[in-house]
Amino acid sequence: MEQENSTKKIKELIANKVKFVKGETPYSLIASRCNIHSGKISDIANNKINCQITSFIELAKGLRIHPKELLDIDFDFELYYKELDSSIKSEKKDA
């Protein structure tokens, strides 16, 4: 798994998690509970922008959840890290 593709996949999974947690709640209601405007919340949920940590925390506040819940995604980080470590070892051997 390529590193760039994995990052995109993780970002997509987090965006999907935002949509799932949001459910039918209007973006405007979420925005009224935090310091992010509804358009930015929509952009995060639709994977259109990168989310800074402050926006991530505010989004969790607006959704009334712990920020770690947004990171609870179905992605095998252990496998990903093993692949990264193995590619680093291969690069060192080739150098």
C-alpha positions as CSV (number, residue, x, y, z in Angstrom):
1,M,0.0,0.0,0.0
2,E,1.5,3.3,-1.0
3,Q,1.9,5.9,1.7
4,E,0.1,8.7,-0.3
5,N,-2.8,6.3,-1.1
6,S,-3.1,5.3,2.5
7,T,-3.2,8.8,3.7
8,K,-6.0,9.5,1.2
9,K,-7.9,6.4,2.4
10,I,-7.6,7.3,6.1
11,K,-8.8,10.8,5.3
12,E,-11.8,9.4,3.4
13,L,-12.6,7.0,6.2
14,I,-12.6,9.9,8.7
15,A,-14.8,12.0,6.4
16,N,-17.2,9.0,6.2
17,K,-17.1,8.8,10.0
18,V,-18.1,12.5,10.3
19,K,-21.0,11.8,8.0
20,F,-22.1,8.8,10.0
21,V,-21.9,10.6,13.3
22,K,-23.6,13.6,11.9
23,G,-26.5,11.5,10.6
24,E,-29.5,13.7,9.9
25,T,-28.2,16.6,12.0
26,P,-28.1,19.8,9.9
27,Y,-24.7,21.3,9.4
28,S,-26.1,24.6,10.6
29,L,-27.0,23.0,14.0
30,I,-23.5,21.5,14.4
31,A,-22.0,24.9,13.4
32,S,-24.1,26.6,16.1
33,R,-22.5,24.4,18.7
34,C,-18.8,25.2,17.8
35,N,-16.5,27.7,16.1
36,I,-16.7,26.3,12.5
37,H,-19.1,27.5,9.9
38,S,-21.4,25.0,8.3
39,G,-19.7,25.1,4.9
40,K,-16.4,24.1,6.4
41,I,-18.1,21.2,8.2
42,S,-19.6,20.1,5.0
43,D,-16.2,20.3,3.3
44,I,-14.7,18.1,6.0
45,A,-17.5,15.6,5.8
46,N,-17.2,15.4,2.0
47,N,-13.4,15.1,2.1
48,K,-12.9,18.3,0.2
49,I,-10.3,19.9,2.6
50,N,-7.7,19.0,5.1
51,C,-8.7,19.5,8.7
52,Q,-6.4,21.3,11.1
53,I,-6.4,19.9,14.7
54,T,-8.2,22.9,16.0
55,S,-11.0,22.4,13.5
56,F,-11.1,18.7,14.3
57,I,-11.6,19.5,18.0
58,E,-14.2,22.1,17.2
59,L,-16.0,19.6,14.9
60,A,-16.1,17.0,17.7
61,K,-17.5,19.7,20.0
62,G,-20.2,20.5,17.5
63,L,-21.1,16.9,17.1
64,R,-21.0,16.5,20.9
65,I,-18.5,13.6,20.9
66,H,-15.0,13.0,22.0
67,P,-12.5,13.8,19.2
68,K,-11.1,10.2,19.4
69,E,-14.4,8.9,18.1
70,L,-13.8,10.5,14.8
71,L,-10.5,8.5,14.5
72,D,-12.2,5.2,15.3
73,I,-12.1,4.0,11.7
74,D,-11.7,0.6,10.1
75,F,-8.1,0.8,8.9
76,D,-5.3,-1.7,9.7
77,F,-2.7,0.6,11.0
78,E,-0.5,-2.3,12.2
79,L,-0.3,-3.7,8.7
80,Y,0.3,-0.2,7.3
81,Y,3.2,0.4,9.7
82,K,4.7,-3.0,8.9
83,E,4.6,-2.2,5.2
84,L,6.2,1.2,5.8
85,D,9.0,-0.3,8.0
86,S,9.6,-3.0,5.4
87,S,9.9,-0.5,2.6
88,I,12.3,1.6,4.7
89,K,14.5,-1.4,5.3
90,S,14.5,-2.2,1.6
91,E,15.5,1.3,0.7
92,K,18.4,1.1,3.2
93,K,19.6,-2.2,1.7
94,D,19.5,-0.7,-1.8
95,A,21.5,2.4,-0.8
